[in-house]
Amino acid sequence: MARITAICQDAEVQRFTRVPSPYTEEDARSFVALAAAGVADATGLHLVVTDAATDLVLGAVGIAIDRRDASGEIGYWVAPEARRRGVATQGCRTLLAHAFEVLGLGYVALWAAADNPASNAVARRLGCSHEGMARRAMLLGPTGDWSAPRGDANLWGLRPGELA
């Protein structure tokens, strides 16, 4: 729990994701409980990505599942020292393959802040199609801070057979 807590203190994780701020060990325990509940009730699949040699947590990938539409929304965060190493791309690629091939989803959305070039690059590497921009749709600050500046958000979409 300590490693997840430490990563989620990072300013970029808090700026571009929906993690609580400040992020506490109780939040990390809640994340693990959410992951277990999502598997149990088929509403999500959230996984940590670890270094194969050391088991050190490098990041997390997750997909929220909408069973009514057989669709999902994917998201991720990566530890600062693990960025630009393919952690998000490979983690998402693995999770998306499972979502399409095993879960039978027909569409997955990925939202990325327009001014987050790394996340937009992940979407392109996965083979996502840019489906539009929602103007000033995203708060660019810690979750719950309604005084944070608003930014544009790119919507990327992926369907079975499109995963790169």
C-alpha positions as MATLAB code, in Angstrom:
seq = 'MARITAICQDAEVQRFTRVPSPYTEEDARSFVALAAAGVADATGLHLVVTDAATDLVLGAVGIAIDRRDASGEIGYWVAPEARRRGVATQGCRTLLAHAFEVLGLGYVALWAAADNPASNAVARRLGCSHEGMARRAMLLGPTGDWSAPRGDANLWGLRPGELA';
ca = [
       0.000    0.000    0.000;
       2.890    2.343    0.747;
       4.186    2.204   -2.844;
       0.759    2.972   -4.351;
       0.352    5.815   -1.859;
       3.757    7.257   -2.761;
       3.152    7.117   -6.530;
      -0.256    8.759   -6.222;
       1.333   11.756   -4.441;
       3.032   12.692   -7.723;
       1.839   16.041   -9.079;
       1.359   14.683  -12.627;
      -0.682   11.704  -11.404;
      -2.868   14.064   -9.395;
      -3.154   16.537  -12.267;
      -4.166   14.101  -14.993;
      -6.052   11.341  -13.153;
      -8.902   11.111  -10.693;
      -6.942   10.012   -7.634;
      -7.836   11.742   -4.365;
      -5.575   14.449   -2.977;
      -3.942   14.145   -0.611;
      -3.649   10.427   -1.356;
      -3.479    8.335    1.814;
      -2.852    4.677    2.606;
      -6.602    4.422    3.242;
      -7.124    5.575   -0.364;
      -4.742    2.833   -1.509;
      -6.731    0.256    0.480;
      -9.930    1.613   -1.097;
      -8.346    1.248   -4.557;
      -7.530   -2.401   -3.842;
     -11.081   -2.964   -2.532;
     -12.514   -1.277   -5.656;
     -10.416   -3.582   -7.814;
     -11.701   -6.669   -5.985;
     -15.313   -5.458   -6.139;
     -15.023   -4.691   -9.859;
     -13.944   -8.253  -10.585;
     -16.658   -9.675   -8.311;
     -19.510   -7.699   -9.886;
     -18.082   -7.508  -13.437;
     -17.943   -3.699  -13.455;
     -14.198   -3.290  -13.761;
     -10.756   -4.738  -13.951;
      -7.999   -2.744  -12.245;
      -4.447   -4.074  -12.080;
      -1.082   -2.906  -10.827;
       1.843   -3.161  -13.227;
       5.024   -4.434  -11.612;
       8.645   -4.886  -12.588;
       9.062   -8.563  -13.512;
      12.422   -8.855  -11.761;
      11.696   -6.958   -8.540;
       7.877   -6.899   -8.161;
       8.152   -3.128   -7.626;
       4.879   -1.407   -8.529;
       5.465    0.756  -11.616;
       1.892    1.856  -12.254;
      -1.682    0.734  -12.646;
      -4.118    0.176  -15.501;
      -7.835   -0.219  -15.195;
     -11.007   -0.470  -17.161;
     -14.455    0.504  -15.933;
     -17.028   -1.695  -17.649;
     -20.507   -0.657  -18.757;
     -22.320   -3.992  -19.107;
     -25.380   -2.358  -20.728;
     -23.373   -1.264  -23.763;
     -20.596   -3.882  -23.637;
     -18.148   -0.989  -23.488;
     -15.530    0.399  -21.161;
     -13.276    3.289  -20.271;
      -9.586    2.664  -19.694;
      -7.255    4.669  -17.506;
      -3.787    4.391  -16.020;
      -1.085    6.036  -13.961;
       2.660    5.464  -13.932;
       5.331    6.160  -11.312;
       7.538    9.112  -12.296;
      10.704    7.012  -12.534;
       8.949    4.421  -14.740;
       7.652    6.852  -17.365;
       8.791    6.613  -21.000;
       9.465    2.888  -20.560;
       6.248    1.580  -22.137;
       4.570    0.763  -18.821;
       1.223    2.371  -19.694;
       1.245    1.161  -23.296;
       2.065   -2.457  -22.474;
      -0.254   -2.564  -19.465;
      -3.132   -1.116  -21.492;
      -2.385   -3.392  -24.437;
      -2.618   -6.472  -22.203;
      -5.796   -5.266  -20.509;
      -7.444   -4.256  -23.798;
      -6.706   -7.631  -25.386;
      -8.448   -9.267  -22.429;
     -11.352   -6.797  -22.622;
     -12.003   -7.580  -26.280;
     -11.119  -11.275  -26.458;
     -12.356  -12.548  -23.084;
     -14.879  -10.010  -21.831;
     -16.359   -9.396  -25.280;
     -16.402   -5.604  -25.114;
     -17.249   -3.845  -28.353;
     -15.760   -0.428  -27.586;
     -13.319    1.148  -25.139;
     -12.868    4.883  -24.582;
      -9.713    6.598  -23.394;
      -9.888   10.217  -22.252;
      -6.647   12.198  -22.153;
      -6.042   15.823  -21.273;
      -5.146   17.657  -24.480;
      -2.049   19.060  -22.810;
      -0.822   15.642  -21.676;
       1.305   14.551  -24.652;
       2.361   11.287  -23.000;
      -1.197    9.998  -22.554;
      -2.175   11.040  -26.059;
       0.885    9.191  -27.373;
      -0.192    6.057  -25.476;
      -3.587    6.240  -27.186;
      -1.951    6.515  -30.622;
       0.435    3.613  -29.907;
      -2.533    1.439  -28.894;
      -4.196    2.103  -32.254;
      -6.996    4.283  -30.867;
      -8.888    6.623  -33.168;
      -9.131   10.259  -32.162;
     -12.867   10.805  -31.916;
     -12.982   14.395  -30.817;
     -12.152   16.988  -28.220;
     -14.378   18.058  -25.375;
     -13.572   21.686  -24.697;
     -12.764   22.579  -21.081;
     -14.235   19.241  -20.007;
     -11.545   18.168  -17.556;
     -10.381   19.605  -14.274;
      -6.580   19.723  -14.335;
      -5.886   19.389  -10.674;
      -6.449   17.109   -7.747;
      -9.772   15.292   -7.700;
     -12.408   17.342   -5.961;
     -10.608   20.672   -6.403;
     -13.234   22.566   -8.325;
     -11.006   25.630   -8.336;
      -8.437   23.801  -10.518;
      -8.139   25.081  -14.082;
     -10.252   23.383  -16.724;
      -8.650   21.887  -19.806;
      -9.652   20.293  -23.068;
      -9.941   16.510  -23.176;
      -9.299   14.269  -26.160;
     -11.584   11.290  -26.638;
      -9.888    8.254  -28.137;
     -11.768    5.075  -29.043;
     -10.842    1.507  -29.785;
     -12.859   -1.410  -31.132;
     -12.118   -5.117  -31.501;
      -9.518   -5.702  -34.200;
      -7.979   -2.221  -33.917;
      -5.534   -2.839  -31.068;
      -1.987   -2.193  -32.257;
];
